[in-house]
Amino acid sequence: MDMDDIAPPPRKSEALVALAAEDLDRLSAAEIALRIAALEAELARTKARAGAAATMRAAAENLFKR
């Protein structure tokens, strides 16, 4: 196995670490609902970006197979 094939594990962003460490006990039910809505929107945005990246990668792989 080539050393280039070994990638370091992905690092969590500082924002993600801070988000996961936040104390949820201090939030009201309304604040939790807003947080969930914001997280769901971010999840949708992230999934869309992952899909676009997969499409771009497949196109590049197809281009270089020729």
C-alpha positions as CSV (number, residue, x, y, z in Angstrom):
1,M,0.0,0.0,0.0
2,D,1.3,3.4,-1.0
3,M,1.6,6.0,1.8
4,D,-0.6,8.4,-0.3
5,D,-3.4,5.9,0.1
6,I,-3.4,6.4,3.9
7,A,-5.4,9.6,4.7
8,P,-5.5,11.0,8.2
9,P,-8.9,10.8,9.9
10,P,-11.1,13.8,9.1
11,R,-11.1,16.5,11.8
12,K,-14.3,18.0,13.2
13,S,-14.6,21.7,12.7
14,E,-14.4,23.9,15.8
15,A,-18.0,24.9,15.3
16,L,-19.2,21.3,15.3
17,V,-17.2,20.6,18.5
18,A,-18.7,23.7,20.2
19,L,-22.2,22.8,19.0
20,A,-21.9,19.2,20.4
21,A,-20.6,20.5,23.7
22,E,-23.3,23.1,24.2
23,D,-25.5,22.6,27.3
24,L,-29.0,21.8,26.1
25,D,-30.5,21.9,29.6
26,R,-30.6,25.7,29.6
27,L,-32.7,25.9,26.4
28,S,-36.4,26.3,26.4
29,A,-38.7,24.1,24.3
30,A,-39.0,26.9,21.8
31,E,-35.3,27.3,21.6
32,I,-34.8,23.6,21.1
33,A,-37.4,23.6,18.3
34,L,-35.5,26.5,16.6
35,R,-32.2,24.6,17.1
36,I,-33.6,21.5,15.5
37,A,-35.0,23.5,12.5
38,A,-31.6,25.1,12.0
39,L,-29.8,21.8,12.3
40,E,-32.2,20.2,9.8
41,A,-31.6,23.0,7.3
42,E,-27.8,22.6,7.7
43,L,-28.1,18.8,7.3
44,A,-30.0,19.4,4.0
45,R,-27.4,21.9,2.8
46,T,-24.6,19.4,3.7
47,K,-26.3,16.5,2.0
48,A,-26.9,18.6,-1.1
49,R,-23.2,19.5,-1.2
50,A,-22.2,15.9,-0.7
51,G,-24.4,14.9,-3.6
52,A,-22.9,17.6,-5.8
53,A,-19.4,16.5,-4.9
54,A,-20.2,12.9,-5.7
55,T,-21.6,13.9,-9.1
56,M,-18.5,16.0,-9.9
57,R,-16.3,13.1,-8.9
58,A,-18.2,10.6,-11.0
59,A,-17.9,13.0,-14.0
60,A,-14.2,13.4,-13.5
61,E,-13.7,9.6,-13.2
62,N,-15.7,9.1,-16.3
63,L,-13.6,11.7,-18.1
64,F,-10.3,10.1,-17.2
65,K,-11.4,6.6,-18.0
66,R,-11.4,7.4,-21.7
